[in-house]
Amino acid sequence: MKKVLAVVAASVAANVVYAQSSVTLYGIVDAGVEYLNNTGQNGNGLVRLTSGNQSGSRWGLRGVEELGGGLKAVFLLESGFDIDTGTSAQGGRLFGRNAYVGLESQYGALLLGRQQTSMREFGTIYDPNAISDRYGILSIAPEFGARADNTVKYVGKFGALSAQAFYSFQSNGNEVAGSNVFGRNFGAFVNYATGPFSVGVAYDDAHVGTPANQAPVLRRVSVAGTYAVGEAKIYAGYRLAKAYDGAMLPGAQSADAGSNFYWLGLAYKLTPAFSLTGTAYYQDFRHTGSDPWQFVLTGDYTLSKRTDLYTSVSYALNKDNSQLGVNGFNSGTGSSAVFNVQPGKNQVGAVMGVRHRF
């Protein structure tokens, strides 16, 4: 009888431990058809299939284990991919979106690995387009989509106030002995949300030089707020940026530039299934007239809890020699230059697609 009871007790204990641990598989698959005008040197039109328009296509594993006394072990592995080609995103990384492990308690979470920077966490809340991969804040201010390698991060929530801070020993690669500043990235994000109102402040300091020249650095600080009224939600934000010691701001005409970036948006749910979001973004580069605008209008129709259809239209308005396209500032040469916008030219983009969550 004692042996039987021992086996039963061990079985119960094993089941309790199993019940306190969980691993979840999840993901998003997003694809659409896009039209662009004014692309390339000749200003041609372009129609193409695109992946990750409203949300980056991804799959991931999320896990938690209860350790007792309110302490938990947590991990997240998240892989981005391009559904149009089947290749990995984020430069071919297997888990390029997130890859971390850590401990969590009532005092917050301490996480180790590749993670989102504070500016990205901030943008997820305060960009009206929720950091959409196509036509949104990432086109004109890509730092709001940044991730950092080799990162230690703290996240805590205390009632209506939440706070987080991170330190990356090398934000995009491997540490180099004797080059402790090379690639260093750190920042923080504080947010306050109560009722219909929220306000947040984020800071980011990124060294973007090389082991031989560690000096170039980009510093940014951003503040934004939201206010919900009935079925409408209003967004407003500002970001101050400055490059130092030869660093280049995205879209700037010269090194060591500074810029003021503003945005204003409105999201409105017309019916339980259909919503509209309109946003205006403007970047003012100091001491130059090359200051671009971007306008985005997105409609989303929910077919179910997991599947929705969307249409998004964007207009990039350039001034003087600015080179902003609806998907970002000019970059790349050769075959990738086909998407570039000629200096001072404007661009219209439109995409229609379907997004499914699992």
C-alpha positions in Angstrom: 0.0 0.0 0.0 2.9 2.4 0.8 4.4 1.8 -2.6 1.0 2.5 -4.3 0.6 5.7 -2.3 4.1 6.8 -3.2 3.5 6.2 -6.9 0.2 8.2 -6.7 1.9 11.0 -4.8 4.7 11.2 -7.4 2.2 11.3 -10.2 0.2 14.1 -8.6 3.3 16.1 -8.0 4.5 15.7 -11.6 1.1 16.8 -12.8 1.2 19.9 -10.5 4.6 20.8 -11.9 3.4 20.3 -15.5 0.4 22.5 -14.8 2.7 25.3 -13.6 4.7 25.3 -16.8 3.5 26.3 -20.3 4.8 26.8 -23.8 2.8 28.7 -26.4 3.2 28.6 -30.2 1.9 31.8 -31.9 2.4 33.8 -35.0 1.1 36.3 -37.7 1.0 35.8 -41.4 0.6 39.0 -43.4 0.7 39.5 -47.2 -0.6 41.9 -49.8 -0.2 43.5 -53.2 1.4 46.9 -53.3 1.5 49.7 -56.0 4.2 52.4 -55.9 4.8 55.3 -58.3 7.9 57.4 -58.9 10.4 54.5 -58.3 13.9 54.3 -59.6 15.9 56.7 -61.8 13.1 56.9 -64.4 10.3 57.3 -62.0 8.5 54.1 -63.1 5.5 52.6 -61.4 5.8 49.2 -59.6 3.3 46.5 -58.6 4.6 43.7 -56.3 3.6 41.1 -53.7 4.7 42.2 -50.2 5.1 40.4 -46.9 4.5 41.9 -43.4 2.6 45.1 -44.3 0.5 45.9 -41.2 2.4 43.3 -39.0 5.7 41.6 -39.7 5.1 38.0 -40.6 6.4 35.8 -37.7 6.2 32.7 -35.6 7.3 32.3 -32.0 7.5 30.3 -28.8 6.6 31.8 -25.5 7.2 30.0 -22.2 6.8 30.4 -18.5 7.6 28.2 -15.5 6.4 28.8 -11.9 9.4 28.6 -9.6 7.5 29.3 -6.3 7.2 32.3 -4.1 5.9 34.4 -7.0 9.1 33.9 -9.1 8.8 32.7 -12.7 11.3 31.7 -15.4 10.3 33.1 -18.8 11.6 32.9 -22.4 10.6 34.2 -25.8 11.9 33.0 -29.2 10.4 34.9 -32.2 11.3 34.4 -35.8 10.4 36.9 -38.6 10.0 35.7 -42.2 9.0 37.0 -45.6 6.0 35.0 -46.8 6.5 36.0 -50.5 9.9 34.2 -50.6 9.9 32.0 -47.5 13.2 33.4 -46.3 14.0 34.6 -42.8 13.8 38.3 -42.1 16.0 40.5 -39.9 19.1 39.7 -42.1 18.5 36.0 -42.2 18.5 35.4 -38.4 16.6 32.4 -37.1 15.1 34.4 -34.2 15.7 37.9 -35.3 12.7 39.5 -33.7 13.3 38.4 -30.1 15.4 35.8 -28.4 15.6 36.1 -24.6 15.4 34.3 -21.3 14.9 35.7 -17.8 13.2 35.8 -14.4 10.0 37.6 -13.4 8.5 38.5 -10.0 6.2 41.1 -8.5 9.1 43.5 -8.7 9.5 43.2 -12.5 11.4 41.1 -15.0 15.1 40.8 -15.8 15.6 39.6 -19.3 18.8 38.6 -21.2 19.2 38.3 -25.0 18.2 40.0 -28.3 15.3 42.4 -27.5 13.4 45.4 -28.6 14.8 48.8 -27.6 12.9 51.3 -25.5 12.2 53.4 -28.5 10.4 50.4 -30.2 8.4 49.6 -27.0 7.4 53.3 -26.9 6.5 53.4 -30.6 4.3 50.3 -30.3 2.0 52.3 -28.0 2.3 55.8 -29.4 2.5 55.3 -33.2 -1.1 55.4 -34.5 -0.2 52.7 -37.0 1.3 50.4 -34.3 4.7 50.2 -35.9 3.3 48.8 -39.2 6.1 47.5 -41.4 4.7 49.4 -44.4 3.6 53.1 -44.3 4.1 54.4 -40.8 6.5 55.8 -38.3 9.3 53.4 -39.4 9.5 55.0 -42.9 10.5 58.4 -41.6 12.0 57.4 -38.2 13.4 53.8 -38.3 14.8 54.0 -34.8 11.2 53.2 -33.5 11.7 49.7 -34.9 15.1 49.0 -33.4 16.2 45.8 -31.7 19.5 45.2 -29.8 21.7 42.2 -29.4 23.5 41.2 -26.2 21.0 43.1 -24.1 20.2 43.1 -20.4 16.7 44.6 -19.9 14.5 45.4 -16.9 10.7 45.7 -17.2 8.4 46.7 -14.3 4.8 47.7 -13.7 3.6 49.5 -10.7 -0.1 50.3 -10.9 -0.7 52.9 -13.7 3.1 53.4 -14.0 5.3 51.1 -16.0 9.1 51.5 -16.6 11.8 49.7 -18.4 15.5 50.2 -19.1 18.0 48.3 -21.2 21.8 48.1 -21.8 23.3 46.4 -24.9 27.0 45.6 -24.8 27.0 45.5 -28.6 23.7 46.3 -30.3 24.3 44.7 -33.7 26.9 42.0 -33.6 29.6 40.7 -31.3 31.6 42.4 -28.5 35.2 43.4 -29.4 37.9 43.2 -26.8 39.3 46.6 -26.0 36.4 48.4 -27.7 33.9 48.7 -24.9 32.1 51.6 -26.5 31.8 50.1 -30.0 28.1 49.3 -30.7 27.0 50.2 -27.2 23.3 51.0 -26.9 21.2 51.9 -23.9 17.9 53.6 -23.1 14.8 53.8 -21.0 11.0 54.2 -21.3 8.5 55.4 -18.7 4.8 55.2 -19.3 1.7 56.3 -17.4 -1.8 55.1 -18.4 -5.0 55.7 -16.6 -8.6 55.7 -17.9 -8.7 57.2 -21.4 -5.3 58.9 -21.1 -1.7 57.8 -21.4 1.6 59.6 -21.7 5.1 58.2 -22.2 8.8 59.3 -22.5 11.6 57.3 -24.1 15.4 57.9 -24.4 17.9 56.1 -26.6 21.7 56.4 -26.9 23.3 54.4 -29.7 27.0 54.2 -30.7 27.1 53.6 -34.4 30.8 53.7 -35.2 33.4 51.0 -35.7 36.1 49.4 -33.5 38.6 51.8 -35.0 36.3 54.8 -34.6 33.9 54.4 -31.7 33.0 58.1 -31.3 29.9 58.4 -33.6 26.7 58.4 -31.6 23.0 59.1 -32.1 20.9 60.4 -29.2 17.1 60.6 -29.2 14.4 61.5 -26.8 10.7 61.2 -27.5 7.4 62.1 -25.7 3.9 61.3 -26.8 0.4 60.9 -25.5 -3.0 59.4 -26.4 -6.6 60.2 -25.4 -9.6 58.0 -26.1 -13.1 59.6 -26.6 -15.9 57.1 -27.3 -14.9 55.1 -30.4 -12.0 57.6 -31.3 -8.4 57.7 -30.1 -6.1 60.7 -30.6 -2.3 60.4 -30.9 0.3 63.1 -30.7 4.1 62.8 -30.4 7.4 64.5 -30.7 11.0 63.2 -31.0 14.2 65.2 -30.7 17.3 63.6 -32.4 21.0 64.6 -32.6 24.0 63.0 -34.3 27.5 63.5 -32.9 31.1 62.9 -34.0 30.4 62.0 -37.6 27.2 60.0 -37.1 24.4 60.2 -39.7 20.7 60.5 -38.9 18.5 58.5 -41.4 17.4 60.9 -44.1 19.8 63.7 -43.1 21.9 65.5 -45.8 25.1 65.6 -43.7 26.7 64.2 -40.6 26.1 65.6 -37.1 22.6 66.7 -38.1 19.8 67.3 -35.7 16.0 67.0 -36.2 12.6 67.6 -34.7 10.0 65.0 -35.6 6.3 65.4 -35.0 3.2 63.2 -35.6 -0.5 63.5 -35.1 -3.1 60.7 -35.7 -6.7 59.7 -35.2 -8.1 56.2 -35.0 -11.8 55.7 -35.2 -13.9 52.5 -35.1 -16.9 53.1 -37.4 -18.4 49.7 -36.7 -17.4 46.8 -34.5 -15.7 45.3 -37.5 -14.4 48.3 -39.5 -11.9 51.0 -38.3 -10.0 53.8 -39.9 -6.7 55.4 -38.9 -5.2 58.6 -40.3 -1.7 60.0 -39.5 0.5 62.8 -40.5 4.3 62.7 -39.9 6.7 65.6 -40.3 10.5 65.7 -39.8 12.3 69.1 -39.6 16.0 68.7 -40.2 17.9 71.6 -38.7 19.7 74.1 -40.9 18.2 72.7 -44.1 15.0 73.0 -46.1 14.9 69.3 -46.9 12.0 68.5 -44.5 9.7 65.7 -45.6 6.1 64.9 -44.7 4.3 61.5 -44.8 0.5 60.9 -44.7 -1.0 57.5 -44.1 -4.7 56.4 -44.2 -5.5 52.8 -43.3 -8.8 50.9 -43.2 -9.1 47.6 -41.5 -12.0 45.1 -41.7 -12.2 42.3 -39.2 -13.5 39.0 -40.6 -13.0 37.1 -37.3 -10.9 37.3 -34.1 -7.9 36.0 -36.0 -8.3 37.3 -39.6 -8.7 40.8 -41.1 -8.5 42.6 -44.4 -6.8 45.9 -44.8 -6.1 48.7 -47.3 -3.5 51.4 -46.7 -2.6 54.4 -48.7 0.4 56.7 -48.2 1.8 59.9 -49.7 5.4 61.0 -49.2 5.9 64.8 -49.8 9.5 65.9 -50.2 10.9 69.4 -50.1 14.2 70.6 -51.7 16.5 67.5 -51.8 14.8 65.2 -49.3 14.4 61.6 -50.5 11.6 60.0 -48.5 9.7 57.2 -50.0 6.5 55.8 -48.5 8.6 52.8 -47.3 11.6 54.9 -46.1 14.5 57.1 -47.1 16.6 56.1 -50.1 18.9 53.2 -49.4 20.9 50.7 -51.3 22.5 50.6 -54.8 22.2 48.3 -57.8 19.0 46.3 -57.9 17.8 47.6 -54.5 17.9 51.2 -55.9 14.8 50.4 -58.0 12.7 51.5 -55.0 14.5 54.8 -54.5 12.8 58.1 -55.0 14.7 60.9 -56.8 15.6 63.9 -54.7 12.7 66.3 -54.3 10.2 63.9 -55.9 7.1 62.7 -54.2 5.7 59.2 -54.0 2.3 57.5 -53.6 1.9 53.9 -52.3 -1.1 51.7 -51.8 -1.3 48.2 -50.5 -4.2 45.7 -50.0 -3.8 42.5 -48.0 -4.9 39.9 -45.5 -3.5 39.2 -42.0 -4.1 36.1 -40.0 -3.0 35.4 -36.4 -2.6 32.0 -34.8 
